[in-house]
Amino acid sequence: MAYRLVQALKHAATRAEAPERSGWLKKTAAYLGSAGRGLAVEIGASAVSRHIGGL
């Protein structure tokens, strides 16, 4: 899931017309690809745990 999000952000950065938008997308992709990846995994795991726990 995190990998797909990073790839989508990178793709959007290459298509962005405004340089500041492209830069923001690239920085966000880099963050999520490194330190943010762990956070994304924790958020996903928490969401799944809540869903399963609510059954």
Secondary structure, DSSP 8 states (H G I E B T S, - for coil): -HHHHHHHHHHHHHH-SSHHHHHHHHHHHHHHHTHHHHHHHHHHHHHHHHHHHT-
